[in-house]
Amino acid sequence: MKHHNHQNPNSQQPKARLVLIAAAMTVLLAACSEKPQTAGTTHSAADQKPWNGGQKAFDAPGWTPGDKASWDAQIKQRNRGQNEYVRMAP
């Protein structure tokens, strides 16, 4: 008597289908649990002028809140520090 030890190729199909359905449900349910991304009360009002100031912890040294000229000078200094052509010596 001969015994065949190979599996039926159709027996793997229900398992693969179950895994695929479980993965699809996981993705769909993960999208439902996303929290809304809204600005909180820590952000300043859009109608404020930037040189009027924000939180004291973020004030740059040498800048006077409410002084547009000192704010402009601080912005120019910051931009110079971020310019790779200025930062790198030839």
N, CA, C and O atoms as a CHARMM CRD file, in Angstrom:
* protein
*
  360
    1    1 MET  N      0.82600  -1.17200   0.00000 PROA 1      0.00000
    2    1 MET  CA     0.00000   0.00000   0.00000 PROA 1      0.00000
    3    1 MET  C      0.87900   1.24600   0.00000 PROA 1      0.00000
    4    1 MET  O      1.84300   1.33300   0.76000 PROA 1      0.00000
    5    2 LYS  N      0.54700   2.18800  -0.83800 PROA 2      0.00000
    6    2 LYS  CA     1.30800   3.43200  -0.93300 PROA 2      0.00000
    7    2 LYS  C      0.58800   4.52800  -0.16500 PROA 2      0.00000
    8    2 LYS  O     -0.63100   4.67400  -0.24200 PROA 2      0.00000
    9    3 HSD  N      1.39100   5.30500   0.58800 PROA 3      0.00000
   10    3 HSD  CA     0.82900   6.45300   1.29700 PROA 3      0.00000
   11    3 HSD  C      1.37300   7.71600   0.65900 PROA 3      0.00000
   12    3 HSD  O      2.58100   7.85400   0.46600 PROA 3      0.00000
   13    4 HSD  N      0.49900   8.61600   0.34000 PROA 4      0.00000
   14    4 HSD  CA     0.90700   9.91100  -0.21600 PROA 4      0.00000
   15    4 HSD  C      0.97900  10.91500   0.93000 PROA 4      0.00000
   16    4 HSD  O      0.01500  11.09200   1.67400 PROA 4      0.00000
   17    5 ASN  N      2.13200  11.56800   1.06300 PROA 5      0.00000
   18    5 ASN  CA     2.34500  12.49900   2.16200 PROA 5      0.00000
   19    5 ASN  C      2.32500  13.95200   1.72500 PROA 5      0.00000
   20    5 ASN  O      2.84300  14.79800   2.45300 PROA 5      0.00000
   21    6 HSD  N      1.78200  14.27000   0.63000 PROA 6      0.00000
   22    6 HSD  CA     1.72000  15.68300   0.22900 PROA 6      0.00000
   23    6 HSD  C      0.35900  16.25200   0.60200 PROA 6      0.00000
   24    6 HSD  O     -0.65800  15.55900   0.62800 PROA 6      0.00000
   25    7 GLN  N      0.39500  17.55900   0.89100 PROA 7      0.00000
   26    7 GLN  CA    -0.82700  18.20500   1.34100 PROA 7      0.00000
   27    7 GLN  C     -1.64700  18.67400   0.15300 PROA 7      0.00000
   28    7 GLN  O     -1.13600  18.89400  -0.94500 PROA 7      0.00000
   29    8 ASN  N     -2.88100  18.81200   0.40600 PROA 8      0.00000
   30    8 ASN  CA    -3.78700  19.32700  -0.60500 PROA 8      0.00000
   31    8 ASN  C     -3.48600  20.82000  -0.79000 PROA 8      0.00000
   32    8 ASN  O     -3.50800  21.55500   0.19700 PROA 8      0.00000
   33    9 PRO  N     -3.20500  21.30300  -2.00900 PROA 9      0.00000
   34    9 PRO  CA    -2.88000  22.71700  -2.19900 PROA 9      0.00000
   35    9 PRO  C     -4.02400  23.64900  -1.80300 PROA 9      0.00000
   36    9 PRO  O     -3.78600  24.82600  -1.52900 PROA 9      0.00000
   37   10 ASN  N     -5.23200  23.15800  -1.76700 PROA 10     0.00000
   38   10 ASN  CA    -6.37500  23.99500  -1.39000 PROA 10     0.00000
   39   10 ASN  C     -6.47600  24.19100   0.12300 PROA 10     0.00000
   40   10 ASN  O     -7.21600  25.06600   0.57400 PROA 10     0.00000
   41   11 SER  N     -5.74900  23.39600   0.92000 PROA 11     0.00000
   42   11 SER  CA    -5.84000  23.53600   2.36800 PROA 11     0.00000
   43   11 SER  C     -5.12800  24.79200   2.85900 PROA 11     0.00000
   44   11 SER  O     -5.43000  25.26900   3.95400 PROA 11     0.00000
   45   12 GLN  N     -4.20900  25.33400   2.09900 PROA 12     0.00000
   46   12 GLN  CA    -3.50500  26.56000   2.47200 PROA 12     0.00000
   47   12 GLN  C     -4.31300  27.80600   2.13400 PROA 12     0.00000
   48   12 GLN  O     -4.08700  28.86700   2.71600 PROA 12     0.00000
   49   13 GLN  N     -5.23500  27.69100   1.21700 PROA 13     0.00000
   50   13 GLN  CA    -5.99600  28.85000   0.75900 PROA 13     0.00000
   51   13 GLN  C     -6.86700  29.46700   1.85500 PROA 13     0.00000
   52   13 GLN  O     -6.87600  30.69300   1.96400 PROA 13     0.00000
   53   14 PRO  N     -7.58400  28.72300   2.65600 PROA 14     0.00000
   54   14 PRO  CA    -8.38500  29.35700   3.71800 PROA 14     0.00000
   55   14 PRO  C     -7.51000  30.07200   4.75500 PROA 14     0.00000
   56   14 PRO  O     -7.91100  31.11600   5.26800 PROA 14     0.00000
   57   15 LYS  N     -6.33200  29.53900   5.07400 PROA 15     0.00000
   58   15 LYS  CA    -5.44100  30.18000   6.02600 PROA 15     0.00000
   59   15 LYS  C     -4.93100  31.50900   5.46900 PROA 15     0.00000
   60   15 LYS  O     -4.89100  32.51100   6.18300 PROA 15     0.00000
   61   16 ALA  N     -4.54800  31.51500   4.21200 PROA 16     0.00000
   62   16 ALA  CA    -4.05300  32.74400   3.59100 PROA 16     0.00000
   63   16 ALA  C     -5.16400  33.78600   3.52400 PROA 16     0.00000
   64   16 ALA  O     -4.92000  34.97100   3.74800 PROA 16     0.00000
   65   17 ARG  N     -6.36300  33.35300   3.22000 PROA 17     0.00000
   66   17 ARG  CA    -7.49500  34.27100   3.15500 PROA 17     0.00000
   67   17 ARG  C     -7.78400  34.86000   4.53600 PROA 17     0.00000
   68   17 ARG  O     -8.08400  36.04800   4.65300 PROA 17     0.00000
   69   18 LEU  N     -7.69600  34.04000   5.57400 PROA 18     0.00000
   70   18 LEU  CA    -7.92700  34.50900   6.93200 PROA 18     0.00000
   71   18 LEU  C     -6.86500  35.53800   7.34400 PROA 18     0.00000
   72   18 LEU  O     -7.18700  36.54800   7.97000 PROA 18     0.00000
   73   19 VAL  N     -5.62100  35.28300   6.99600 PROA 19     0.00000
   74   19 VAL  CA    -4.54000  36.23000   7.31100 PROA 19     0.00000
   75   19 VAL  C     -4.76000  37.54000   6.56500 PROA 19     0.00000
   76   19 VAL  O     -4.56100  38.61100   7.13800 PROA 19     0.00000
   77   20 LEU  N     -5.15700  37.48000   5.32600 PROA 20     0.00000
   78   20 LEU  CA    -5.40400  38.67500   4.53100 PROA 20     0.00000
   79   20 LEU  C     -6.57100  39.48500   5.10000 PROA 20     0.00000
   80   20 LEU  O     -6.49400  40.71200   5.16300 PROA 20     0.00000
   81   21 ILE  N     -7.62400  38.83200   5.50500 PROA 21     0.00000
   82   21 ILE  CA    -8.77100  39.53000   6.09000 PROA 21     0.00000
   83   21 ILE  C     -8.37800  40.16900   7.41900 PROA 21     0.00000
   84   21 ILE  O     -8.77200  41.30100   7.70200 PROA 21     0.00000
   85   22 ALA  N     -7.60700  39.45500   8.23400 PROA 22     0.00000
   86   22 ALA  CA    -7.17100  40.00700   9.52200 PROA 22     0.00000
   87   22 ALA  C     -6.28600  41.23800   9.32000 PROA 22     0.00000
   88   22 ALA  O     -6.41400  42.21700  10.05500 PROA 22     0.00000
   89   23 ALA  N     -5.39100  41.19700   8.33100 PROA 23     0.00000
   90   23 ALA  CA    -4.52600  42.34900   8.05200 PROA 23     0.00000
   91   23 ALA  C     -5.34400  43.54100   7.56200 PROA 23     0.00000
   92   23 ALA  O     -5.08900  44.67600   7.96500 PROA 23     0.00000
   93   24 ALA  N     -6.31800  43.29200   6.70300 PROA 24     0.00000
   94   24 ALA  CA    -7.16600  44.37700   6.19500 PROA 24     0.00000
   95   24 ALA  C     -7.98700  44.99500   7.32000 PROA 24     0.00000
   96   24 ALA  O     -8.14300  46.21500   7.36400 PROA 24     0.00000
   97   25 MET  N     -8.50900  44.19000   8.21900 PROA 25     0.00000
   98   25 MET  CA    -9.28900  44.71300   9.33500 PROA 25     0.00000
   99   25 MET  C     -8.40600  45.54400  10.27500 PROA 25     0.00000
  100   25 MET  O     -8.84200  46.57000  10.79800 PROA 25     0.00000
  101   26 THR  N     -7.17200  45.09700  10.48100 PROA 26     0.00000
  102   26 THR  CA    -6.24400  45.84300  11.33400 PROA 26     0.00000
  103   26 THR  C     -5.97300  47.22000  10.75600 PROA 26     0.00000
  104   26 THR  O     -5.97800  48.21000  11.48600 PROA 26     0.00000
  105   27 VAL  N     -5.73800  47.29300   9.46300 PROA 27     0.00000
  106   27 VAL  CA    -5.47500  48.57900   8.81100 PROA 27     0.00000
  107   27 VAL  C     -6.70000  49.48400   8.89100 PROA 27     0.00000
  108   27 VAL  O     -6.57700  50.67100   9.19200 PROA 27     0.00000
  109   28 LEU  N     -7.86700  48.93400   8.62500 PROA 28     0.00000
  110   28 LEU  CA    -9.08800  49.73900   8.66600 PROA 28     0.00000
  111   28 LEU  C     -9.39400  50.24600  10.07300 PROA 28     0.00000
  112   28 LEU  O     -9.79600  51.39700  10.24600 PROA 28     0.00000
  113   29 LEU  N     -9.20700  49.40300  11.06200 PROA 29     0.00000
  114   29 LEU  CA    -9.50100  49.81500  12.43300 PROA 29     0.00000
  115   29 LEU  C     -8.46300  50.80200  12.95300 PROA 29     0.00000
  116   29 LEU  O     -8.79600  51.65900  13.77200 PROA 29     0.00000
  117   30 ALA  N     -7.22400  50.70600  12.50400 PROA 30     0.00000
  118   30 ALA  CA    -6.19200  51.64900  12.92800 PROA 30     0.00000
  119   30 ALA  C     -6.50800  53.05300  12.41900 PROA 30     0.00000
  120   30 ALA  O     -6.23000  54.03700  13.10400 PROA 30     0.00000
  121   31 ALA  N     -7.07500  53.15100  11.24300 PROA 31     0.00000
  122   31 ALA  CA    -7.43500  54.46500  10.69400 PROA 31     0.00000
  123   31 ALA  C     -8.55600  55.10700  11.49400 PROA 31     0.00000
  124   31 ALA  O     -8.62700  56.33400  11.56400 PROA 31     0.00000
  125   32 CYS  N     -9.41900  54.32700  12.08900 PROA 32     0.00000
  126   32 CYS  CA   -10.53300  54.86500  12.87100 PROA 32     0.00000
  127   32 CYS  C    -10.08600  55.44200  14.20700 PROA 32     0.00000
  128   32 CYS  O    -10.77700  56.28800  14.77600 PROA 32     0.00000
  129   33 SER  N     -8.95100  55.00200  14.71000 PROA 33     0.00000
  130   33 SER  CA    -8.52300  55.44300  16.03200 PROA 33     0.00000
  131   33 SER  C     -7.59500  56.64900  15.98400 PROA 33     0.00000
  132   33 SER  O     -7.06500  57.05000  17.02000 PROA 33     0.00000
  133   34 GLU  N     -7.38500  57.23400  14.82100 PROA 34     0.00000
  134   34 GLU  CA    -6.49100  58.38900  14.71800 PROA 34     0.00000
  135   34 GLU  C     -7.11500  59.59900  15.40600 PROA 34     0.00000
  136   34 GLU  O     -8.29400  59.90300  15.22500 PROA 34     0.00000
  137   35 LYS  N     -6.29200  60.27700  16.19800 PROA 35     0.00000
  138   35 LYS  CA    -6.77400  61.44500  16.92300 PROA 35     0.00000
  139   35 LYS  C     -6.74500  62.66700  16.00900 PROA 35     0.00000
  140   35 LYS  O     -5.86400  62.76800  15.15500 PROA 35     0.00000
  141   36 PRO  N     -7.68000  63.59100  16.16700 PROA 36     0.00000
  142   36 PRO  CA    -7.66700  64.80500  15.34600 PROA 36     0.00000
  143   36 PRO  C     -6.42800  65.65100  15.66700 PROA 36     0.00000
  144   36 PRO  O     -6.00300  65.73900  16.81900 PROA 36     0.00000
  145   37 GLN  N     -5.87000  66.25900  14.64400 PROA 37     0.00000
  146   37 GLN  CA    -4.66800  67.06900  14.79600 PROA 37     0.00000
  147   37 GLN  C     -5.04200  68.54100  14.64200 PROA 37     0.00000
  148   37 GLN  O     -5.02600  69.08800  13.54000 PROA 37     0.00000
  149   38 THR  N     -5.37500  69.16100  15.75000 PROA 38     0.00000
  150   38 THR  CA    -5.78200  70.55500  15.72500 PROA 38     0.00000
  151   38 THR  C     -4.82500  71.37400  16.57600 PROA 38     0.00000
  152   38 THR  O     -4.20400  70.86100  17.50700 PROA 38     0.00000
  153   39 ALA  N     -4.71800  72.64600  16.24500 PROA 39     0.00000
  154   39 ALA  CA    -3.85500  73.53600  17.00200 PROA 39     0.00000
  155   39 ALA  C     -4.47800  73.78500  18.37200 PROA 39     0.00000
  156   39 ALA  O     -5.68200  74.01200  18.49400 PROA 39     0.00000
  157   40 GLY  N     -3.64100  73.73900  19.38800 PROA 40     0.00000
  158   40 GLY  CA    -4.12200  73.96400  20.74500 PROA 40     0.00000
  159   40 GLY  C     -4.02700  75.43000  21.12500 PROA 40     0.00000
  160   40 GLY  O     -3.83700  76.29600  20.27100 PROA 40     0.00000
  161   41 THR  N     -4.15900  75.69100  22.38800 PROA 41     0.00000
  162   41 THR  CA    -4.12600  77.06400  22.88400 PROA 41     0.00000
  163   41 THR  C     -2.70500  77.58600  23.03300 PROA 41     0.00000
  164   41 THR  O     -2.51800  78.75700  23.36500 PROA 41     0.00000
  165   42 THR  N     -1.69400  76.74800  22.79500 PROA 42     0.00000
  166   42 THR  CA    -0.30800  77.19300  22.94400 PROA 42     0.00000
  167   42 THR  C      0.15100  78.02000  21.74700 PROA 42     0.00000
  168   42 THR  O      1.17600  78.69700  21.82300 PROA 42     0.00000
  169   43 HSD  N     -0.57500  77.97300  20.67400 PROA 43     0.00000
  170   43 HSD  CA    -0.19600  78.73100  19.48900 PROA 43     0.00000
  171   43 HSD  C     -0.69900  80.16800  19.61200 PROA 43     0.00000
  172   43 HSD  O     -1.76700  80.42100  20.16900 PROA 43     0.00000
  173   44 SER  N      0.09100  81.10200  19.08300 PROA 44     0.00000
  174   44 SER  CA    -0.31500  82.50700  19.16500 PROA 44     0.00000
  175   44 SER  C     -1.37300  82.80800  18.11200 PROA 44     0.00000
  176   44 SER  O     -1.53800  82.06200  17.14700 PROA 44     0.00000
  177   45 ALA  N     -2.06600  83.87900  18.30800 PROA 45     0.00000
  178   45 ALA  CA    -3.11100  84.28000  17.36900 PROA 45     0.00000
  179   45 ALA  C     -2.48200  84.70400  16.04100 PROA 45     0.00000
  180   45 ALA  O     -1.38200  85.25700  16.02400 PROA 45     0.00000
  181   46 ALA  N     -3.16400  84.45000  14.94900 PROA 46     0.00000
  182   46 ALA  CA    -2.63300  84.75000  13.62900 PROA 46     0.00000
  183   46 ALA  C     -2.58700  86.25400  13.36400 PROA 46     0.00000
  184   46 ALA  O     -1.83700  86.69900  12.49600 PROA 46     0.00000
  185   47 ASP  N     -3.36500  87.03400  14.09000 PROA 47     0.00000
  186   47 ASP  CA    -3.38600  88.46900  13.81800 PROA 47     0.00000
  187   47 ASP  C     -2.30900  89.24100  14.58600 PROA 47     0.00000
  188   47 ASP  O     -2.21700  90.46000  14.44100 PROA 47     0.00000
  189   48 GLN  N     -1.50400  88.57000  15.38900 PROA 48     0.00000
  190   48 GLN  CA    -0.41900  89.23700  16.10600 PROA 48     0.00000
  191   48 GLN  C      0.76700  89.46000  15.17000 PROA 48     0.00000
  192   48 GLN  O      1.05800  88.62400  14.31400 PROA 48     0.00000
  193   49 LYS  N      1.42700  90.55700  15.33500 PROA 49     0.00000
  194   49 LYS  CA     2.65100  90.82900  14.58000 PROA 49     0.00000
  195   49 LYS  C      3.77400  90.00000  15.19800 PROA 49     0.00000
  196   49 LYS  O      3.85100  89.90400  16.42300 PROA 49     0.00000
  197   50 PRO  N      4.63500  89.40800  14.39900 PROA 50     0.00000
  198   50 PRO  CA     5.66400  88.52900  14.94600 PROA 50     0.00000
  199   50 PRO  C      6.64700  89.24700  15.87600 PROA 50     0.00000
  200   50 PRO  O      7.18900  88.62000  16.78600 PROA 50     0.00000
  201   51 TRP  N      6.88700  90.52500  15.67400 PROA 51     0.00000
  202   51 TRP  CA     7.85800  91.24300  16.51300 PROA 51     0.00000
  203   51 TRP  C      7.27900  91.65100  17.85400 PROA 51     0.00000
  204   51 TRP  O      8.00800  92.15400  18.71000 PROA 51     0.00000
  205   52 ASN  N      5.95900  91.44300  18.06200 PROA 52     0.00000
  206   52 ASN  CA     5.36000  91.75700  19.35700 PROA 52     0.00000
  207   52 ASN  C      5.70000  90.72000  20.41900 PROA 52     0.00000
  208   52 ASN  O      5.55800  90.97900  21.61400 PROA 52     0.00000
  209   53 GLY  N      6.14500  89.55700  19.98800 PROA 53     0.00000
  210   53 GLY  CA     6.62000  88.56700  20.94700 PROA 53     0.00000
  211   53 GLY  C      5.69500  87.40100  21.15100 PROA 53     0.00000
  212   53 GLY  O      4.51800  87.41600  20.79000 PROA 53     0.00000
  213   54 GLY  N      6.27600  86.40000  21.74100 PROA 54     0.00000
  214   54 GLY  CA     5.52600  85.19400  22.04600 PROA 54     0.00000
  215   54 GLY  C      5.79600  84.81200  23.47500 PROA 54     0.00000
  216   54 GLY  O      5.58900  85.61200  24.38700 PROA 54     0.00000
  217   55 GLN  N      6.24900  83.61900  23.67700 PROA 55     0.00000
  218   55 GLN  CA     6.56100  83.14500  25.01700 PROA 55     0.00000
  219   55 GLN  C      7.97900  83.56800  25.37800 PROA 55     0.00000
  220   55 GLN  O      8.87800  83.51500  24.53800 PROA 55     0.00000
  221   56 LYS  N      8.18000  83.98700  26.61900 PROA 56     0.00000
  222   56 LYS  CA     9.48500  84.48500  27.07200 PROA 56     0.00000
  223   56 LYS  C     10.58500  83.43900  26.90700 PROA 56     0.00000
  224   56 LYS  O     11.73400  83.79900  26.65500 PROA 56     0.00000
  225   57 ALA  N     10.26700  82.18400  27.04000 PROA 57     0.00000
  226   57 ALA  CA    11.27400  81.12400  26.95700 PROA 57     0.00000
  227   57 ALA  C     11.92700  81.06700  25.57900 PROA 57     0.00000
  228   57 ALA  O     13.02400  80.52600  25.44500 PROA 57     0.00000
  229   58 PHE  N     11.27700  81.61100  24.55700 PROA 58     0.00000
  230   58 PHE  CA    11.79300  81.52000  23.19400 PROA 58     0.00000
  231   58 PHE  C     12.38000  82.83100  22.69400 PROA 58     0.00000
  232   58 PHE  O     12.75900  82.92900  21.52700 PROA 58     0.00000
  233   59 ASP  N     12.46100  83.83200  23.55000 PROA 59     0.00000
  234   59 ASP  CA    13.02900  85.12200  23.14000 PROA 59     0.00000
  235   59 ASP  C     14.53900  84.99000  22.94500 PROA 59     0.00000
  236   59 ASP  O     15.23800  84.41800  23.78200 PROA 59     0.00000
  237   60 ALA  N     15.03200  85.53000  21.82400 PROA 60     0.00000
  238   60 ALA  CA    16.46000  85.50400  21.54600 PROA 60     0.00000
  239   60 ALA  C     17.14400  86.65400  22.28400 PROA 60     0.00000
  240   60 ALA  O     16.55700  87.72600  22.43000 PROA 60     0.00000
  241   61 PRO  N     18.37800  86.44500  22.75100 PROA 61     0.00000
  242   61 PRO  CA    19.08900  87.53500  23.40900 PROA 61     0.00000
  243   61 PRO  C     19.31400  88.69300  22.42900 PROA 61     0.00000
  244   61 PRO  O     19.64400  88.46700  21.26500 PROA 61     0.00000
  245   62 GLY  N     19.14000  89.90400  22.89100 PROA 62     0.00000
  246   62 GLY  CA    19.32800  91.07200  22.04000 PROA 62     0.00000
  247   62 GLY  C     18.06300  91.52700  21.33900 PROA 62     0.00000
  248   62 GLY  O     18.06800  92.53800  20.63700 PROA 62     0.00000
  249   63 TRP  N     16.99700  90.79900  21.52200 PROA 63     0.00000
  250   63 TRP  CA    15.73000  91.15500  20.88200 PROA 63     0.00000
  251   63 TRP  C     14.81300  91.77700  21.91000 PROA 63     0.00000
  252   63 TRP  O     14.65200  91.25600  23.01400 PROA 63     0.00000
  253   64 THR  N     14.21900  92.88800  21.54500 PROA 64     0.00000
  254   64 THR  CA    13.28700  93.58500  22.41700 PROA 64     0.00000
  255   64 THR  C     11.87400  93.36000  21.89700 PROA 64     0.00000
  256   64 THR  O     11.56100  93.79000  20.78700 PROA 64     0.00000
  257   65 PRO  N     11.00500  92.69500  22.66800 PROA 65     0.00000
  258   65 PRO  CA     9.62900  92.47200  22.20300 PROA 65     0.00000
  259   65 PRO  C      8.94500  93.79200  21.86500 PROA 65     0.00000
  260   65 PRO  O      9.01100  94.75100  22.63400 PROA 65     0.00000
  261   66 GLY  N      8.29100  93.83000  20.71500 PROA 66     0.00000
  262   66 GLY  CA     7.58400  95.02100  20.26100 PROA 66     0.00000
  263   66 GLY  C      8.42400  95.91300  19.35300 PROA 66     0.00000
  264   66 GLY  O      7.89700  96.84500  18.74500 PROA 66     0.00000
  265   67 ASP  N      9.74400  95.63700  19.25300 PROA 67     0.00000
  266   67 ASP  CA    10.64100  96.44700  18.42900 PROA 67     0.00000
  267   67 ASP  C     10.87600  95.73300  17.10200 PROA 67     0.00000
  268   67 ASP  O     11.59500  94.73500  17.05000 PROA 67     0.00000
  269   68 LYS  N     10.27000  96.24300  16.02900 PROA 68     0.00000
  270   68 LYS  CA    10.37000  95.60900  14.71300 PROA 68     0.00000
  271   68 LYS  C     11.79800  95.59200  14.19600 PROA 68     0.00000
  272   68 LYS  O     12.20900  94.61500  13.57000 PROA 68     0.00000
  273   69 ALA  N     12.57000  96.65700  14.44400 PROA 69     0.00000
  274   69 ALA  CA    13.95100  96.72000  13.95600 PROA 69     0.00000
  275   69 ALA  C     14.82300  95.63800  14.60800 PROA 69     0.00000
  276   69 ALA  O     15.62200  94.99800  13.92400 PROA 69     0.00000
  277   70 SER  N     14.67600  95.43100  15.91500 PROA 70     0.00000
  278   70 SER  CA    15.48000  94.38800  16.57000 PROA 70     0.00000
  279   70 SER  C     15.01900  92.99900  16.13300 PROA 70     0.00000
  280   70 SER  O     15.82600  92.07200  16.05800 PROA 70     0.00000
  281   71 TRP  N     13.73400  92.85100  15.84700 PROA 71     0.00000
  282   71 TRP  CA    13.23800  91.57900  15.34300 PROA 71     0.00000
  283   71 TRP  C     13.82500  91.28700  13.96000 PROA 71     0.00000
  284   71 TRP  O     14.25500  90.16700  13.68500 PROA 71     0.00000
  285   72 ASP  N     13.83800  92.31400  13.08800 PROA 72     0.00000
  286   72 ASP  CA    14.43900  92.15100  11.75700 PROA 72     0.00000
  287   72 ASP  C     15.91000  91.76600  11.86900 PROA 72     0.00000
  288   72 ASP  O     16.38000  90.89300  11.14000 PROA 72     0.00000
  289   73 ALA  N     16.63900  92.41200  12.77700 PROA 73     0.00000
  290   73 ALA  CA    18.06200  92.10200  12.95600 PROA 73     0.00000
  291   73 ALA  C     18.25600  90.65900  13.42500 PROA 73     0.00000
  292   73 ALA  O     19.17600  89.98200  12.96600 PROA 73     0.00000
  293   74 GLN  N     17.40900  90.18300  14.32700 PROA 74     0.00000
  294   74 GLN  CA    17.50300  88.80600  14.81300 PROA 74     0.00000
  295   74 GLN  C     17.18700  87.80200  13.70600 PROA 74     0.00000
  296   74 GLN  O     17.83800  86.76200  13.61100 PROA 74     0.00000
  297   75 ILE  N     16.20800  88.10200  12.88400 PROA 75     0.00000
  298   75 ILE  CA    15.86800  87.20900  11.76800 PROA 75     0.00000
  299   75 ILE  C     17.02100  87.14200  10.77300 PROA 75     0.00000
  300   75 ILE  O     17.36000  86.05900  10.29600 PROA 75     0.00000
  301   76 LYS  N     17.62300  88.27300  10.45700 PROA 76     0.00000
  302   76 LYS  CA    18.77300  88.27800   9.53500 PROA 76     0.00000
  303   76 LYS  C     19.93000  87.48400  10.11100 PROA 76     0.00000
  304   76 LYS  O     20.58500  86.73100   9.39000 PROA 76     0.00000
  305   77 GLN  N     20.19000  87.64300  11.40800 PROA 77     0.00000
  306   77 GLN  CA    21.26900  86.88900  12.05800 PROA 77     0.00000
  307   77 GLN  C     20.98600  85.39000  12.01800 PROA 77     0.00000
  308   77 GLN  O     21.88200  84.58600  11.76000 PROA 77     0.00000
  309   78 ARG  N     19.75300  85.02800  12.27300 PROA 78     0.00000
  310   78 ARG  CA    19.37800  83.60900  12.23300 PROA 78     0.00000
  311   78 ARG  C     19.55000  83.04000  10.82200 PROA 78     0.00000
  312   78 ARG  O     20.05200  81.92900  10.65300 PROA 78     0.00000
  313   79 ASN  N     19.13500  83.79900   9.82200 PROA 79     0.00000
  314   79 ASN  CA    19.27300  83.34000   8.43900 PROA 79     0.00000
  315   79 ASN  C     20.73600  83.19400   8.04200 PROA 79     0.00000
  316   79 ASN  O     21.09400  82.26700   7.31500 PROA 79     0.00000
  317   80 ARG  N     21.58300  84.10200   8.51500 PROA 80     0.00000
  318   80 ARG  CA    23.02000  83.98200   8.21600 PROA 80     0.00000
  319   80 ARG  C     23.57500  82.70000   8.83400 PROA 80     0.00000
  320   80 ARG  O     24.41900  82.03600   8.23200 PROA 80     0.00000
  321   81 GLY  N     23.11200  82.35600  10.01800 PROA 81     0.00000
  322   81 GLY  CA    23.57400  81.13600  10.67700 PROA 81     0.00000
  323   81 GLY  C     23.10500  79.87000   9.99300 PROA 81     0.00000
  324   81 GLY  O     23.69600  78.80900  10.19300 PROA 81     0.00000
  325   82 GLN  N     22.06000  79.95400   9.19200 PROA 82     0.00000
  326   82 GLN  CA    21.53600  78.78000   8.49800 PROA 82     0.00000
  327   82 GLN  C     21.99400  78.71300   7.04500 PROA 82     0.00000
  328   82 GLN  O     21.69700  77.73800   6.35600 PROA 82     0.00000
  329   83 ASN  N     22.70300  79.71600   6.57200 PROA 83     0.00000
  330   83 ASN  CA    23.17100  79.75300   5.19200 PROA 83     0.00000
  331   83 ASN  C     24.49500  78.99600   5.10600 PROA 83     0.00000
  332   83 ASN  O     25.49200  79.43100   5.68300 PROA 83     0.00000
  333   84 GLU  N     24.51500  77.89000   4.40500 PROA 84     0.00000
  334   84 GLU  CA    25.71400  77.05300   4.31000 PROA 84     0.00000
  335   84 GLU  C     26.86100  77.77600   3.60400 PROA 84     0.00000
  336   84 GLU  O     28.02500  77.53500   3.92500 PROA 84     0.00000
  337   85 TYR  N     26.56100  78.64600   2.66100 PROA 85     0.00000
  338   85 TYR  CA    27.62100  79.35600   1.95400 PROA 85     0.00000
  339   85 TYR  C     28.33500  80.34400   2.87400 PROA 85     0.00000
  340   85 TYR  O     29.53500  80.56900   2.72200 PROA 85     0.00000
  341   86 VAL  N     27.62100  80.93000   3.81600 PROA 86     0.00000
  342   86 VAL  CA    28.21700  81.87100   4.75400 PROA 86     0.00000
  343   86 VAL  C     28.95700  81.11700   5.85900 PROA 86     0.00000
  344   86 VAL  O     30.02700  81.54100   6.29700 PROA 86     0.00000
  345   87 ARG  N     28.38400  79.99900   6.30800 PROA 87     0.00000
  346   87 ARG  CA    28.97100  79.24400   7.41300 PROA 87     0.00000
  347   87 ARG  C     30.26900  78.54500   7.03300 PROA 87     0.00000
  348   87 ARG  O     31.17000  78.42700   7.86400 PROA 87     0.00000
  349   88 MET  N     30.37800  78.09000   5.82000 PROA 88     0.00000
  350   88 MET  CA    31.55700  77.32800   5.37700 PROA 88     0.00000
  351   88 MET  C     32.63000  78.28700   4.89100 PROA 88     0.00000
  352   88 MET  O     32.36800  79.17500   4.07900 PROA 88     0.00000
  353   89 ALA  N     33.83300  78.09800   5.39500 PROA 89     0.00000
  354   89 ALA  CA    34.95800  78.91500   4.92100 PROA 89     0.00000
  355   89 ALA  C     35.45700  78.33800   3.59300 PROA 89     0.00000
  356   89 ALA  O     35.49800  77.12000   3.42400 PROA 89     0.00000
  357   90 PRO  N     35.83400  79.20400   2.65700 PROA 90     0.00000
  358   90 PRO  CA    36.29300  78.69700   1.33300 PROA 90     0.00000
  359   90 PRO  C     37.60300  77.95300   1.41300 PROA 90     0.00000
  360   90 PRO  O     38.10600  77.47600   0.39600 PROA 90     0.00000
